[in-house]
Amino acid sequence: MRALSREEQGERLLGRLTDPRKHWKYNPSDLESRARWDDYQAAYAEALRRCGTEAAPWFVVPADRKWYRDWAVAHLLRETFAGLHLGYPAAGFDVERERDRLRADDEGVKVNGG
C-alpha cells in the first residue's frame, strides 16, 4: 500500500486545480473523501492488521516522493523474488537429441537447395 501524507495529497490536489493540463485528474468528490482522512487511515490500518500475514505480507510504502516510492517497491520486489530462489525449469526432453535433429534439418535444407 502506498502511503501519501495529508499535506502531500493537498499539494497534489491543488496542483490539479492550478494546472489546466491536470484538471482531468481532479474529481470534486476528492474533497469529500479528504474530509474523512482519519477514517480512511483507520480503515487502512485495520486492513493491514487483518490481511498482512507472514506468508503474504503487506507493506506500507511512503509515497510523498515518487522516486523513493518507486525505489522502495523495486527493492521489496527484488528481495521477495531473491527469497523465492527461482530458476528456469529443466527441459522435459533430450536437449542434445533435439540439437542434432535441428542440425540435420538445417543440413537437409542446404542440400536440397534451401
Secondary structure, DSSP 8 states (H G I E B T S, - for coil): -EE--HHHHHHHHHHHHH-GGGGGG--THHHHHHTTHHHHHHHHHHHHHHH--SSS----EE-SSHHHHHHHHHHHHHHHHHHHT------SS-HHHHHHHHHHHHHHHHHTT-
